[in-house]
Amino acid sequence: MIELENLVKHFGDVHAVDGITLTVPRGEFFCVLGPNAAGKTTTIKMMVGLIRPTSGSARVAGFDLQSQPLEARARLSYVPDFPFLYDKLTPWEFIRFTGQLFRMPDDRIRTEAEELIPRFSLEPWLHKPIEGLSHGTRQRVAIASALLHRPEVFVIDEPMVGLDPHHARIVKDLLRERSRQGMTLFLSTHQIEVAEEMADRVGIIHHGRLMAVGTPEELRRRAGVDGALEQAFLTLTRPPEAKAVDLSSCGEVP
Amino acid sequence: MTGTFPSPLRLLVGTAVRSMWRRVVSLRDQSWLLLALITAFLSGYAVLAFALFYGGLRFIGRFPGLGGLLVERLLFLLFACLFGLLLISNLIVSYTNLFRNRETAFLLTLPVPRQVVFQWKLAESTVIASWAFLFLIAPLLVAYGLVHQVAWHFYPMVLLMIGLFIGLPGILGCWLAVQVARFMDRRTFQVALVLGVSLLVAVLVLRFRPTTVTEESLETARVLNVIDRLLDNTRFAQFPLLPSYWLSSSVQNWGEGAVRAALFFFSVLLSHVLFFGMIAVLWLGDAFYEASSVVHSRGSLLARWDWFRRREERRRRSSDPIARLSRPVLLETLLAWRGILAPDVRALIAKDVRVFWRDTTQWGQAFMLFGLLTVYIVNLRHFTRQLDSPFWISLVSYLNLGACSLNLATLTTRFVFPQFSLEGKRVWVVGLAPIGLVSLVRLKFWLTSWTTLGVTLGLILLSCSMLGLDAAHTLFFAAVIVVMTFTLNAIAVGLGALYPNFRETNPAKIVSGFGGTFCLVLSFLYIVGSVVLLALGSPWGWRPEAVGEFRPYHALASGTAFLGISLLSGAVPLRMGFRRVAATEL
């Protein structure tokens, strides 16, 4: 469902993504972990067609993001860590707008929305301007509208940021449920416990490369650690040699 | 299937119209004082501009035998300048709208064709970049119509012509923005901008050398020839391939009743808009996507070259980033000179200087505003050869004072006013630092005042020098601009602290609220009031017959009133701002 083939992205002389090859089959819940600036967001941006790869290809549901962007995006949904919403619209207007862009008939928009709105407890806010909503509520509106057209592939960056534990649980359950129904999930997060709890497979990106892929158990085995996935992650992404730094010479500027 | 769903473009336009309507409706919830202020300011501008244009056009039109020619040339010049300004405005707005806009990134992840995203952004950018210009020139066109007693259909036709005309700089600006995005990074753009503006200034300074007219030349040559020579520098506005030429010709011909000629130029304009519009709509979408990908993928543009990559690699290997920490930085070394400034004060100043320098918008606008003023002032040396009357020299010197202060007011409102709100946003570091918020605001006031004083004082001294004013006049204007610079900064800092907006991160949106509008209006009223007061009470007289005689009592009275107004306008908001900040709960 998601096929990344030798994906490379250079920003000037920086190799942000350096030859990632990965296949995520239909219905799999895939989590990607990695330190800051590891190349996760760049990989996602290429996967959703926001930027061109320097080389290699990204295919979603069999469609290449560069040569068949519309076909690919029609089957895809992407929610970034700080999603864009039209401040002057209400959540219902935004949800309907998104559905229409995905060419959904009005009655289908209503049916899908009637399922999602109560699950995300959006009823009290449905007809109030988005500009007045809290970050968590905005995040819920973004996720609900992204799931509205029942995408075949759902890419989401840090979905739990700003969500209270109650709604974080709802999002997790819903994503799991959709995954069981055949939706492929590609989730990027720093919350290792989310990956451990939710993912069928976890990928670790470091220095633009896919360092390891497997089930949490496989990753633990590969790292040679027991216990939480965090230990495996830290072992696999540990810098070669931590350098002791003496800052005593960094005094005031004369 | 296609026919059953609204097109994406229609959906986007519908959403924008709905958002706009909500903004208008939300005005009901705004402060009535703000609404009254904005309405009064806008209507005041329209009425004043109309009166000035009407009087000016009638005055010029009365020149025997030359009136028509001068008005015609002025209109050509106006539309040519308008074209240039619209082009710059469209370039800036399009760049921001295409490559720095979150809606664009959002739309690019949806099943909306790139062409449609580009078409929507092109239309949106053109409207945003052009509406203010239409508002600015509307009084002129009404005045032109009334002076020339045109038929009623002139007005809707002109509206249509201008509507078409703005399309061309819109398309060209968008195309340029795409090219800039594809081939320039921030640093290259900054260098190119500085070089471009410097080149423009040099060309303007060298190109516009007015011809000296003597009584003798007026006697020997035909007056028309002399005028034509005098206007030679504006002849570029009549270059027949300029879109502004087609617009001016169609407007003037329609006004004169030469409908066939007007329709010809109108058709030329229409065909060009359709031709380039079609190219943009059909083909620029892919180039836009390419540029968008480049913008979001950019390291340094220089990294394309091997020599740069090798140099960076060498630097990376040879320099230890930790060792760099103890290397002195020029800016901080300068600020630490003799230990006059406390470390926290130095840190805040260094931060503000860095933020200013790294924000192209801030220094680009300051550079543009004061650069244009410098060009004008430098060119005064040509005027003074013809301005032998002390009255005109005195008038021009006061007008320069007004222009310089108005430029400053634009910058203080746009950049100084929102500073406190933005610092409040960073409360976790600046607001909680031991320096305290009141000291922070006080520091902002002193820093912005002294920095801007360097520019305003320099310009006024240059103006006095170009006008050949004596030491007493120069000292007088220098003292006045010092007071006005501090007052305008006090207004911006004080009102910024009095009307903060901690929710907003975009300075432009902070300025568009009540406090920002109030700041602009108060600064404007202060400048107009002060300049008029000082000019009327000038120690060297005002009426043409009185210029030259020294009037100490007038000077004392107007000087005292000016200082009083300055104190009232500046110190009161600043003190109130300090008090408000002391009581602020962030």
Interface residues (C-beta under 8 A of the other chain):
Chain A: K9 H10 F11 G12 D13 V14 K45 V48 G49 L50 I51 R52 T54 P69 L70 R73 A74 L76 Y78 P83 F84 Y86 D87 K88 L89 E93 F97 T98 Q100 L101 F102 R103 P105 P129 V245 D246 L247 S249 C250 G251 E252 V253 P254
Chain B: M1 T4 F5 P6 P8 L11 T15 R18 S19 R22 R23 R102 E103 A105 F106 L108 T109 L110 P111 V112 P113 R114 E290 S292 S293 H296 S297 R298 G299 S300 L301 L302 A303 R304 R309 E312 E313 I322 L325 S326 P328 V329 E332 T333 A336 P343
